[in-house]
Amino acid sequence: MPEPLLPDIEFDGFSFSADGRIAFSATSDDNAEIYLLDSLADTSPINISQNPALNDYPSAWSPDGRY
């Protein structure tokens, strides 16, 4: 069985961009962070919020998919 990309993390929500990227929220150590994953590339998720003080949750992409 393949190794999970983010072991021991609870996933809280996600949204898809028009160009195949996925923004998702995952909780570890009681802090939710936003990660970005390119579903078309063989890469690991990137933490784009890195905020230890607050819980961060993605909601939607901008209409042009840039944000």
NUDO-352835 format. One record per atom (N, C-alpha, C, O, CB): residue in one letter; chain; x, y, z. Coordinates in nm, 4 decimals, always signed. Each point is the difference from the previous one (the first is absolute). Glycine has a CB too. Example, Ala and Ser with C-alpha at 12.3 -4.5 7.8 and 13.67 -1.06 7.14 Angstrom:
<atoms>
{aa: A	ch: A	px: +1.3190	py: -0.5690	pz: +0.7800}
{aa: A	ch: A	px: -0.0890	py: +0.1190	pz: +0.0000}
{aa: A	ch: A	px: +0.0900	py: +0.1200	pz: +0.0000}
{aa: A	ch: A	px: +0.1036	py: -0.0019	pz: +0.0665}
{aa: A	ch: A	px: -0.2928	py: -0.1154	pz: +0.0581}
{aa: S	ch: A	px: +0.1542	py: +0.2223	pz: -0.1966}
{aa: S	ch: A	px: +0.0820	py: +0.1190	pz: +0.0060}
{aa: S	ch: A	px: -0.0770	py: +0.1090	pz: +0.0730}
{aa: S	ch: A	px: +0.0509	py: +0.1108	pz: +0.0169}
{aa: S	ch: A	px: +0.0675	py: -0.1736	pz: -0.2314}
</atoms>
This chain:
<atoms>
{aa: M	ch: A	px: +0.0846	py: -0.1172	pz: +0.0000}
{aa: M	ch: A	px: -0.0846	py: +0.1172	pz: +0.0000}
{aa: M	ch: A	px: +0.0899	py: +0.1245	pz: +0.0000}
{aa: M	ch: A	px: +0.1003	py: +0.0022	pz: +0.0713}
{aa: M	ch: A	px: -0.2869	py: -0.1274	pz: +0.0515}
{aa: P	ch: A	px: +0.1529	py: +0.2292	pz: -0.2014}
{aa: P	ch: A	px: +0.0833	py: +0.1211	pz: -0.0029}
{aa: P	ch: A	px: -0.0060	py: +0.0765	pz: +0.1310}
{aa: P	ch: A	px: -0.0992	py: -0.0050	pz: +0.0727}
{aa: P	ch: A	px: +0.0620	py: +0.0196	pz: -0.3177}
{aa: E	ch: A	px: +0.1462	py: +0.0566	pz: +0.2734}
{aa: E	ch: A	px: +0.0063	py: +0.0842	pz: +0.1193}
{aa: E	ch: A	px: -0.0911	py: +0.1215	pz: -0.0175}
{aa: E	ch: A	px: -0.0040	py: +0.0566	pz: -0.1092}
{aa: E	ch: A	px: +0.2410	py: -0.1334	pz: +0.1548}
{aa: P	ch: A	px: -0.3098	py: +0.1187	pz: +0.0572}
{aa: P	ch: A	px: -0.0820	py: +0.1216	pz: -0.0104}
{aa: P	ch: A	px: +0.0899	py: +0.1228	pz: -0.0131}
{aa: P	ch: A	px: +0.1094	py: +0.0043	pz: +0.0564}
{aa: P	ch: A	px: -0.2926	py: -0.1128	pz: +0.0802}
{aa: L	ch: A	px: +0.1357	py: +0.2083	pz: -0.2118}
{aa: L	ch: A	px: +0.0779	py: +0.1228	pz: -0.0172}
{aa: L	ch: A	px: +0.0153	py: +0.0761	pz: +0.1310}
{aa: L	ch: A	px: +0.1068	py: +0.0542	pz: +0.0283}
{aa: L	ch: A	px: -0.1875	py: -0.0407	pz: -0.2635}
{aa: L	ch: A	px: -0.0246	py: -0.0092	pz: +0.3145}
{aa: L	ch: A	px: +0.0018	py: +0.0719	pz: +0.1270}
{aa: L	ch: A	px: -0.0544	py: -0.0912	pz: +0.1090}
{aa: L	ch: A	px: -0.1187	py: +0.0067	pz: +0.0319}
{aa: L	ch: A	px: +0.0904	py: +0.2160	pz: -0.1495}
{aa: P	ch: A	px: +0.1134	py: -0.3087	pz: +0.1760}
{aa: P	ch: A	px: -0.0494	py: -0.0918	pz: +0.1025}
{aa: P	ch: A	px: -0.0422	py: +0.0730	pz: +0.1265}
{aa: P	ch: A	px: +0.0534	py: +0.1063	pz: +0.0316}
{aa: P	ch: A	px: +0.0949	py: -0.2821	pz: -0.1247}
{aa: D	ch: A	px: -0.2425	py: +0.1198	pz: +0.1644}
{aa: D	ch: A	px: -0.0456	py: +0.0533	pz: +0.1289}
{aa: D	ch: A	px: -0.0577	py: +0.1405	pz: -0.0096}
{aa: D	ch: A	px: +0.0144	py: +0.0791	pz: +0.0932}
{aa: D	ch: A	px: +0.1571	py: -0.2194	pz: +0.0140}
{aa: I	ch: A	px: -0.2364	py: +0.1721	pz: -0.2180}
{aa: I	ch: A	px: -0.0603	py: +0.1317	pz: -0.0189}
{aa: I	ch: A	px: -0.1470	py: -0.0167	pz: -0.0340}
{aa: I	ch: A	px: -0.0362	py: -0.0857	pz: -0.0807}
{aa: I	ch: A	px: +0.2563	py: +0.1820	pz: +0.0038}
{aa: E	ch: A	px: -0.3038	py: -0.0156	pz: +0.1375}
{aa: E	ch: A	px: -0.1446	py: -0.0011	pz: -0.0263}
{aa: E	ch: A	px: -0.0319	py: +0.1035	pz: -0.1069}
{aa: E	ch: A	px: +0.0377	py: +0.1166	pz: +0.0119}
{aa: E	ch: A	px: -0.0872	py: -0.1915	pz: +0.2253}
{aa: F	ch: A	px: -0.0203	py: +0.0314	pz: -0.3419}
{aa: F	ch: A	px: -0.0354	py: +0.0906	pz: -0.1088}
{aa: F	ch: A	px: -0.1341	py: +0.0667	pz: +0.0289}
{aa: F	ch: A	px: -0.0953	py: -0.0666	pz: +0.0404}
{aa: F	ch: A	px: +0.2241	py: -0.0757	pz: -0.2039}
{aa: D	ch: A	px: -0.1362	py: +0.2751	pz: +0.1428}
{aa: D	ch: A	px: -0.1171	py: +0.0775	pz: +0.0398}
{aa: D	ch: A	px: -0.0818	py: +0.0551	pz: -0.1159}
{aa: D	ch: A	px: -0.1156	py: +0.0367	pz: +0.0206}
{aa: D	ch: A	px: +0.2403	py: +0.0205	pz: +0.1811}
{aa: G	ch: A	px: -0.0707	py: -0.0500	pz: -0.3207}
{aa: G	ch: A	px: -0.0733	py: +0.0552	pz: -0.1131}
{aa: G	ch: A	px: +0.0926	py: +0.0199	pz: -0.1181}
{aa: G	ch: A	px: +0.1220	py: +0.0046	pz: +0.0164}
{aa: G	ch: A	px: -0.2814	py: +0.1077	pz: +0.1395}
{aa: F	ch: A	px: +0.1024	py: -0.1005	pz: -0.2753}
{aa: F	ch: A	px: +0.0821	py: +0.0178	pz: -0.1183}
{aa: F	ch: A	px: -0.0787	py: +0.0711	pz: -0.1088}
{aa: F	ch: A	px: -0.1228	py: +0.0062	pz: +0.0041}
{aa: F	ch: A	px: +0.2530	py: -0.2119	pz: +0.0541}
{aa: S	ch: A	px: -0.0567	py: +0.2598	pz: -0.1567}
{aa: S	ch: A	px: -0.0617	py: +0.0586	pz: -0.1187}
{aa: S	ch: A	px: +0.0949	py: -0.0191	pz: -0.1174}
{aa: S	ch: A	px: +0.1220	py: +0.0000	pz: +0.0163}
{aa: S	ch: A	px: -0.2499	py: +0.1707	pz: +0.1228}
{aa: F	ch: A	px: +0.0698	py: -0.1872	pz: -0.2584}
{aa: F	ch: A	px: +0.0763	py: -0.0247	pz: -0.1215}
{aa: F	ch: A	px: +0.0061	py: +0.1259	pz: -0.0853}
{aa: F	ch: A	px: -0.0991	py: +0.0721	pz: -0.0116}
{aa: F	ch: A	px: +0.0317	py: -0.3135	pz: +0.0171}
{aa: S	ch: A	px: +0.1841	py: +0.2683	pz: -0.0657}
{aa: S	ch: A	px: +0.0120	py: +0.1111	pz: -0.0945}
{aa: S	ch: A	px: -0.0274	py: -0.0530	pz: -0.1407}
{aa: S	ch: A	px: -0.0024	py: -0.1211	pz: -0.0218}
{aa: S	ch: A	px: +0.1716	py: +0.2410	pz: +0.1708}
{aa: A	ch: A	px: -0.1895	py: -0.0295	pz: -0.2433}
{aa: A	ch: A	px: -0.0281	py: -0.0391	pz: -0.1375}
{aa: A	ch: A	px: +0.1209	py: -0.0666	pz: -0.0664}
{aa: A	ch: A	px: -0.0166	py: -0.0775	pz: -0.0942}
{aa: A	ch: A	px: -0.1473	py: +0.2657	pz: +0.0798}
{aa: D	ch: A	px: +0.2848	py: -0.1591	pz: +0.0624}
{aa: D	ch: A	px: +0.1193	py: -0.0571	pz: -0.0627}
{aa: D	ch: A	px: +0.0547	py: -0.1235	pz: +0.0722}
{aa: D	ch: A	px: +0.1131	py: -0.0409	pz: -0.0261}
{aa: D	ch: A	px: -0.0604	py: +0.2689	pz: -0.0531}
{aa: G	ch: A	px: -0.1299	py: -0.2870	pz: +0.1682}
{aa: G	ch: A	px: +0.0375	py: -0.1273	pz: +0.0612}
{aa: G	ch: A	px: +0.0671	py: +0.0079	pz: +0.1346}
{aa: G	ch: A	px: +0.0433	py: -0.1023	pz: +0.0529}
{aa: G	ch: A	px: -0.0228	py: +0.0233	pz: -0.2772}
{aa: R	ch: A	px: -0.0104	py: +0.1970	pz: +0.2814}
{aa: R	ch: A	px: +0.0575	py: +0.0106	pz: +0.1345}
{aa: R	ch: A	px: -0.1085	py: -0.0229	pz: +0.1042}
{aa: R	ch: A	px: -0.1181	py: +0.0254	pz: -0.0238}
{aa: R	ch: A	px: +0.2935	py: +0.1358	pz: -0.0595}
{aa: I	ch: A	px: -0.1328	py: -0.2096	pz: +0.1990}
{aa: I	ch: A	px: -0.0917	py: -0.0258	pz: +0.1111}
{aa: I	ch: A	px: +0.0512	py: +0.0762	pz: +0.1215}
{aa: I	ch: A	px: +0.1148	py: -0.0170	pz: +0.0409}
{aa: I	ch: A	px: -0.1781	py: -0.2130	pz: -0.1320}
{aa: A	ch: A	px: -0.0222	py: +0.3139	pz: +0.1487}
{aa: A	ch: A	px: +0.0296	py: +0.0645	pz: +0.1274}
{aa: A	ch: A	px: -0.0785	py: -0.0771	pz: +0.1057}
{aa: A	ch: A	px: -0.1191	py: -0.0266	pz: -0.0167}
{aa: A	ch: A	px: +0.1599	py: +0.2587	pz: -0.0899}
{aa: F	ch: A	px: +0.0264	py: -0.2672	pz: +0.2142}
{aa: F	ch: A	px: -0.0710	py: -0.0734	pz: +0.1055}
{aa: F	ch: A	px: +0.0508	py: +0.0420	pz: +0.1360}
{aa: F	ch: A	px: +0.1121	py: +0.0489	pz: +0.0142}
{aa: F	ch: A	px: -0.1468	py: -0.2427	pz: -0.1682}
{aa: S	ch: A	px: -0.0484	py: +0.1743	pz: +0.2522}
{aa: S	ch: A	px: +0.0347	py: +0.0301	pz: +0.1373}
{aa: S	ch: A	px: +0.0242	py: -0.1319	pz: +0.0723}
{aa: S	ch: A	px: -0.0765	py: -0.0954	pz: -0.0143}
{aa: S	ch: A	px: -0.0594	py: +0.3110	pz: +0.0119}
{aa: A	ch: A	px: +0.2427	py: -0.2190	pz: +0.0795}
{aa: A	ch: A	px: +0.0334	py: -0.1186	pz: +0.0768}
{aa: A	ch: A	px: +0.0439	py: +0.0434	pz: +0.1391}
{aa: A	ch: A	px: +0.0675	py: +0.1016	pz: +0.0164}
{aa: A	ch: A	px: -0.0005	py: -0.2284	pz: -0.2259}
{aa: T	ch: A	px: -0.1064	py: +0.0483	pz: +0.3094}
{aa: T	ch: A	px: +0.0301	py: +0.0335	pz: +0.1381}
{aa: T	ch: A	px: +0.1034	py: -0.0959	pz: +0.0569}
{aa: T	ch: A	px: -0.0133	py: -0.1220	pz: -0.0097}
{aa: T	ch: A	px: -0.2171	py: +0.2155	pz: +0.0375}
{aa: S	ch: A	px: +0.3326	py: -0.0356	pz: +0.0313}
{aa: S	ch: A	px: +0.1018	py: -0.0749	pz: +0.0722}
{aa: S	ch: A	px: +0.0357	py: +0.0852	pz: +0.1216}
{aa: S	ch: A	px: +0.0109	py: +0.1221	pz: -0.0114}
{aa: S	ch: A	px: +0.0809	py: -0.2389	pz: -0.2011}
{aa: D	ch: A	px: -0.0738	py: +0.0554	pz: +0.3260}
{aa: D	ch: A	px: +0.0330	py: +0.0748	pz: +0.1228}
{aa: D	ch: A	px: -0.1052	py: +0.1046	pz: +0.0326}
{aa: D	ch: A	px: +0.0341	py: +0.1082	pz: +0.0478}
{aa: D	ch: A	px: +0.2074	py: -0.1454	pz: -0.0943}
{aa: D	ch: A	px: -0.3690	py: +0.0077	pz: +0.0217}
{aa: D	ch: A	px: -0.1126	py: +0.0886	pz: +0.0299}
{aa: D	ch: A	px: +0.0057	py: +0.1331	pz: -0.0749}
{aa: D	ch: A	px: -0.0535	py: +0.0997	pz: +0.0486}
{aa: D	ch: A	px: +0.0426	py: -0.2063	pz: +0.1740}
{aa: N	ch: A	px: +0.0739	py: +0.1102	pz: -0.3383}
{aa: N	ch: A	px: +0.0073	py: +0.1225	pz: -0.0797}
{aa: N	ch: A	px: -0.0244	py: -0.0343	pz: -0.1465}
{aa: N	ch: A	px: +0.0754	py: -0.0767	pz: -0.0597}
{aa: N	ch: A	px: +0.0868	py: +0.1815	pz: +0.2241}
{aa: A	ch: A	px: -0.2672	py: -0.0481	pz: -0.2218}
{aa: A	ch: A	px: -0.0309	py: -0.0242	pz: -0.1415}
{aa: A	ch: A	px: +0.0844	py: +0.0915	pz: -0.0868}
{aa: A	ch: A	px: +0.0122	py: +0.1193	pz: +0.0278}
{aa: A	ch: A	px: -0.2474	py: -0.1887	pz: +0.0301}
{aa: E	ch: A	px: +0.2932	py: +0.0137	pz: -0.1622}
{aa: E	ch: A	px: +0.0806	py: +0.0745	pz: -0.0967}
{aa: E	ch: A	px: -0.0550	py: -0.0261	pz: -0.1398}
{aa: E	ch: A	px: -0.0667	py: -0.1010	pz: -0.0229}
{aa: E	ch: A	px: +0.2726	py: +0.0867	pz: +0.1717}
{aa: I	ch: A	px: -0.1781	py: +0.1054	pz: -0.2426}
{aa: I	ch: A	px: -0.0424	py: -0.0175	pz: -0.1386}
{aa: I	ch: A	px: +0.1181	py: -0.0519	pz: -0.0806}
{aa: I	ch: A	px: +0.1099	py: +0.0551	pz: +0.0057}
{aa: I	ch: A	px: -0.2822	py: +0.1303	pz: +0.0149}
{aa: Y	ch: A	px: +0.1481	py: -0.2920	pz: -0.0956}
{aa: Y	ch: A	px: +0.1012	py: -0.0604	pz: -0.0855}
{aa: Y	ch: A	px: -0.0438	py: +0.0106	pz: -0.1446}
{aa: Y	ch: A	px: -0.1193	py: +0.0064	pz: -0.0298}
{aa: Y	ch: A	px: +0.1881	py: -0.1643	pz: +0.2133}
{aa: L	ch: A	px: +0.0292	py: +0.1598	pz: -0.2736}
{aa: L	ch: A	px: -0.0259	py: +0.0042	pz: -0.1426}
{aa: L	ch: A	px: +0.0658	py: -0.1216	pz: -0.0634}
{aa: L	ch: A	px: +0.1166	py: -0.0296	pz: +0.0261}
{aa: L	ch: A	px: -0.1300	py: +0.2837	pz: -0.0262}
{aa: L	ch: A	px: -0.0624	py: -0.3243	pz: -0.0835}
{aa: L	ch: A	px: +0.0479	py: -0.1201	pz: -0.0666}
{aa: L	ch: A	px: -0.0323	py: +0.0104	pz: -0.1477}
{aa: L	ch: A	px: -0.1138	py: +0.0288	pz: -0.0373}
{aa: L	ch: A	px: +0.0833	py: -0.1669	pz: +0.2466}
{aa: D	ch: A	px: +0.1298	py: +0.1148	pz: -0.2934}
{aa: D	ch: A	px: -0.0218	py: -0.0030	pz: -0.1445}
{aa: D	ch: A	px: -0.0358	py: -0.1431	pz: -0.0360}
{aa: D	ch: A	px: +0.0855	py: -0.0884	pz: +0.0046}
{aa: D	ch: A	px: +0.0770	py: +0.2816	pz: -0.0488}
{aa: S	ch: A	px: -0.2876	py: -0.2168	pz: +0.0086}
{aa: S	ch: A	px: -0.0463	py: -0.1356	pz: -0.0265}
{aa: S	ch: A	px: +0.0580	py: -0.0580	pz: -0.1276}
{aa: S	ch: A	px: -0.0097	py: -0.1207	pz: -0.0224}
{aa: S	ch: A	px: -0.1980	py: +0.1765	pz: +0.1425}
{aa: L	ch: A	px: +0.2680	py: +0.0271	pz: -0.2045}
{aa: L	ch: A	px: +0.0564	py: -0.0469	pz: -0.1258}
{aa: L	ch: A	px: +0.1510	py: -0.0241	pz: +0.0084}
{aa: L	ch: A	px: +0.0601	py: -0.0489	pz: -0.0956}
{aa: L	ch: A	px: -0.2407	py: +0.1729	pz: -0.0222}
{aa: A	ch: A	px: +0.2412	py: -0.0906	pz: +0.2301}
{aa: A	ch: A	px: +0.1445	py: -0.0169	pz: +0.0175}
{aa: A	ch: A	px: +0.0269	py: -0.0990	pz: +0.1127}
{aa: A	ch: A	px: -0.0848	py: -0.0225	pz: +0.0864}
{aa: A	ch: A	px: +0.1265	py: +0.2577	pz: -0.1692}
{aa: D	ch: A	px: +0.0756	py: -0.2930	pz: +0.0803}
{aa: D	ch: A	px: +0.0404	py: -0.0957	pz: +0.1032}
{aa: D	ch: A	px: +0.0792	py: +0.0755	pz: +0.1067}
{aa: D	ch: A	px: +0.1215	py: -0.0162	pz: +0.0116}
{aa: D	ch: A	px: -0.1157	py: -0.1771	pz: -0.1793}
{aa: T	ch: A	px: -0.0762	py: +0.2762	pz: +0.2454}
{aa: T	ch: A	px: +0.0639	py: +0.0816	pz: +0.1027}
{aa: T	ch: A	px: -0.0732	py: -0.0163	pz: +0.1327}
{aa: T	ch: A	px: -0.1134	py: -0.0479	pz: +0.0043}
{aa: T	ch: A	px: +0.1896	py: +0.2128	pz: -0.1791}
{aa: S	ch: A	px: -0.0110	py: -0.1252	pz: +0.2810}
{aa: S	ch: A	px: -0.0607	py: -0.0031	pz: +0.1326}
{aa: S	ch: A	px: -0.0825	py: +0.1261	pz: +0.0221}
{aa: S	ch: A	px: +0.0267	py: +0.1029	pz: -0.0622}
{aa: S	ch: A	px: +0.1639	py: -0.2431	pz: +0.1496}
{aa: P	ch: A	px: -0.2905	py: +0.1337	pz: +0.0005}
{aa: P	ch: A	px: -0.0774	py: +0.1207	pz: +0.0333}
{aa: P	ch: A	px: +0.0893	py: +0.1061	pz: +0.0630}
{aa: P	ch: A	px: +0.0968	py: -0.0317	pz: +0.0690}
{aa: P	ch: A	px: -0.3020	py: -0.1090	pz: -0.0363}
{aa: I	ch: A	px: +0.1714	py: +0.2679	pz: -0.0575}
{aa: I	ch: A	px: +0.0750	py: +0.1128	pz: +0.0542}
{aa: I	ch: A	px: -0.0897	py: +0.0753	pz: +0.0979}
{aa: I	ch: A	px: -0.1135	py: +0.0345	pz: -0.0328}
{aa: I	ch: A	px: +0.2537	py: -0.0152	pz: -0.1791}
{aa: N	ch: A	px: -0.0889	py: +0.0058	pz: +0.3322}
{aa: N	ch: A	px: -0.0735	py: +0.0789	pz: +0.0985}
{aa: N	ch: A	px: +0.0098	py: +0.1460	pz: -0.0421}
{aa: N	ch: A	px: +0.1085	py: +0.0580	pz: +0.0028}
{aa: N	ch: A	px: -0.0623	py: -0.2258	pz: +0.1850}
{aa: I	ch: A	px: -0.1589	py: +0.2280	pz: -0.2269}
{aa: I	ch: A	px: +0.0034	py: +0.1389	pz: -0.0468}
{aa: I	ch: A	px: -0.0462	py: +0.0994	pz: +0.1057}
{aa: I	ch: A	px: +0.0087	py: +0.1207	pz: -0.0226}
{aa: I	ch: A	px: -0.0481	py: -0.2054	pz: -0.2062}
{aa: S	ch: A	px: -0.0093	py: +0.0381	pz: +0.3429}
{aa: S	ch: A	px: -0.0448	py: +0.0939	pz: +0.1032}
{aa: S	ch: A	px: +0.1026	py: +0.0144	pz: +0.1123}
{aa: S	ch: A	px: +0.0254	py: +0.1121	pz: +0.0439}
{aa: S	ch: A	px: -0.2618	py: -0.1720	pz: -0.0985}
{aa: Q	ch: A	px: +0.2948	py: -0.0465	pz: +0.1015}
{aa: Q	ch: A	px: +0.1029	py: -0.0015	pz: +0.1041}
{aa: Q	ch: A	px: -0.0265	py: +0.0991	pz: +0.1122}
{aa: Q	ch: A	px: +0.0839	py: +0.0843	pz: +0.0319}
{aa: Q	ch: A	px: +0.0766	py: -0.1545	pz: -0.2049}
{aa: N	ch: A	px: -0.2789	py: +0.0585	pz: +0.2321}
{aa: N	ch: A	px: -0.0397	py: +0.0898	pz: +0.1067}
{aa: N	ch: A	px: -0.0234	py: -0.0814	pz: +0.1268}
{aa: N	ch: A	px: -0.1042	py: -0.0644	pz: +0.0123}
{aa: N	ch: A	px: +0.0006	py: +0.2259	pz: -0.1782}
{aa: P	ch: A	px: +0.1975	py: -0.1606	pz: +0.2608}
{aa: P	ch: A	px: -0.0158	py: -0.0828	pz: +0.1191}
{aa: P	ch: A	px: -0.1057	py: +0.0505	pz: +0.0978}
{aa: P	ch: A	px: -0.0423	py: -0.0748	pz: +0.0881}
{aa: P	ch: A	px: +0.2784	py: +0.0143	pz: -0.1156}
{aa: A	ch: A	px: -0.2794	py: +0.1853	pz: +0.0140}
{aa: A	ch: A	px: -0.0918	py: +0.0579	pz: +0.0975}
{aa: A	ch: A	px: -0.1477	py: -0.0209	pz: -0.0331}
{aa: A	ch: A	px: -0.0833	py: -0.0022	pz: +0.0906}
{aa: A	ch: A	px: +0.2580	py: +0.1689	pz: -0.0453}
{aa: L	ch: A	px: -0.2084	py: -0.1821	pz: -0.1731}
{aa: L	ch: A	px: -0.1400	py: -0.0067	pz: -0.0400}
{aa: L	ch: A	px: -0.0284	py: -0.1233	pz: -0.0844}
{aa: L	ch: A	px: +0.0897	py: -0.0547	pz: -0.0642}
{aa: L	ch: A	px: -0.1001	py: +0.3031	pz: +0.0721}
{aa: N	ch: A	px: -0.1148	py: -0.2914	pz: -0.0072}
{aa: N	ch: A	px: -0.0432	py: -0.1048	pz: -0.0911}
{aa: N	ch: A	px: -0.0341	py: +0.0634	pz: -0.1341}
{aa: N	ch: A	px: -0.0705	py: +0.1008	pz: -0.0053}
{aa: N	ch: A	px: -0.0170	py: -0.2424	pz: +0.1969}
{aa: D	ch: A	px: +0.1371	py: +0.0830	pz: -0.2994}
{aa: D	ch: A	px: -0.0207	py: +0.0532	pz: -0.1343}
{aa: D	ch: A	px: -0.0784	py: -0.1010	pz: -0.0826}
{aa: D	ch: A	px: +0.0322	py: -0.1189	pz: +0.0004}
{aa: D	ch: A	px: +0.1815	py: +0.2533	pz: +0.0142}
{aa: Y	ch: A	px: -0.3166	py: -0.0881	pz: -0.0856}
{aa: Y	ch: A	px: -0.0849	py: -0.0881	pz: -0.0798}
{aa: Y	ch: A	px: -0.0215	py: +0.0593	pz: -0.1389}
{aa: Y	ch: A	px: -0.0378	py: +0.1165	pz: -0.0116}
{aa: Y	ch: A	px: -0.0760	py: -0.1992	pz: +0.2207}
{aa: P	ch: A	px: +0.1374	py: +0.0035	pz: -0.3160}
{aa: P	ch: A	px: -0.0273	py: +0.0520	pz: -0.1344}
{aa: P	ch: A	px: -0.1502	py: +0.0042	pz: -0.0255}
{aa: P	ch: A	px: -0.0754	py: -0.0811	pz: +0.0539}
{aa: P	ch: A	px: +0.2957	py: -0.0094	pz: -0.1357}
{aa: S	ch: A	px: -0.2625	py: +0.1850	pz: -0.0002}
{aa: S	ch: A	px: -0.1429	py: +0.0057	pz: -0.0304}
{aa: S	ch: A	px: -0.0255	py: -0.0126	pz: -0.1486}
{aa: S	ch: A	px: -0.0832	py: -0.0809	pz: -0.0410}
{aa: S	ch: A	px: +0.0485	py: +0.2227	pz: +0.2413}
{aa: A	ch: A	px: +0.1041	py: -0.0639	pz: -0.2826}
{aa: A	ch: A	px: -0.0255	py: -0.0047	pz: -0.1438}
{aa: A	ch: A	px: +0.1166	py: +0.0631	pz: -0.0750}
{aa: A	ch: A	px: +0.0776	py: +0.0764	pz: +0.0575}
{aa: A	ch: A	px: -0.3267	py: -0.0673	pz: -0.0175}
{aa: W	ch: A	px: +0.2608	py: -0.0407	pz: -0.1661}
{aa: W	ch: A	px: +0.0987	py: +0.0617	pz: -0.0887}
{aa: W	ch: A	px: -0.0610	py: +0.1240	pz: -0.0621}
{aa: W	ch: A	px: -0.1220	py: +0.0104	pz: -0.0121}
{aa: W	ch: A	px: +0.2301	py: -0.2337	pz: -0.0360}
{aa: S	ch: A	px: -0.0231	py: +0.3181	pz: +0.0085}
{aa: S	ch: A	px: -0.0488	py: +0.1162	pz: -0.0731}
{aa: S	ch: A	px: -0.0460	py: -0.0472	pz: -0.1391}
{aa: S	ch: A	px: +0.0434	py: -0.1060	pz: -0.0452}
{aa: S	ch: A	px: +0.1141	py: +0.2648	pz: +0.1734}
{aa: P	ch: A	px: -0.2438	py: -0.0831	pz: -0.1966}
{aa: P	ch: A	px: -0.0512	py: -0.0442	pz: -0.1301}
{aa: P	ch: A	px: +0.1083	py: -0.0324	pz: -0.1022}
{aa: P	ch: A	px: -0.0192	py: -0.0886	pz: -0.0833}
{aa: P	ch: A	px: -0.1785	py: +0.2261	pz: +0.1292}
{aa: D	ch: A	px: +0.3126	py: -0.0671	pz: -0.0413}
{aa: D	ch: A	px: +0.1058	py: -0.0298	pz: -0.0968}
{aa: D	ch: A	px: +0.0930	py: -0.1123	pz: +0.0475}
{aa: D	ch: A	px: +0.0918	py: -0.0379	pz: -0.0728}
{aa: D	ch: A	px: -0.1035	py: +0.2756	pz: -0.0023}
{aa: G	ch: A	px: -0.0104	py: -0.2918	pz: +0.1966}
{aa: G	ch: A	px: +0.0774	py: -0.1112	pz: +0.0516}
{aa: G	ch: A	px: +0.1369	py: +0.0362	pz: +0.0543}
{aa: G	ch: A	px: +0.0762	py: -0.0891	pz: +0.0377}
{aa: G	ch: A	px: -0.1970	py: -0.0465	pz: -0.1972}
{aa: R	ch: A	px: +0.1541	py: +0.2633	pz: +0.1647}
{aa: R	ch: A	px: +0.1319	py: +0.0415	pz: +0.0472}
{aa: R	ch: A	px: +0.0089	py: +0.0029	pz: +0.1524}
{aa: R	ch: A	px: +0.1080	py: -0.0209	pz: +0.0553}
{aa: R	ch: A	px: -0.0828	py: +0.1546	pz: -0.2633}
{aa: Y	ch: A	px: -0.1363	py: -0.1083	pz: +0.2768}
{aa: Y	ch: A	px: +0.0025	py: +0.0161	pz: +0.1461}
{aa: Y	ch: A	px: -0.1032	py: -0.0882	pz: +0.0663}
{aa: Y	ch: A	px: -0.0121	py: +0.0004	pz: +0.1225}
{aa: Y	ch: A	px: +0.0913	py: +0.2335	pz: -0.1501}
</atoms>
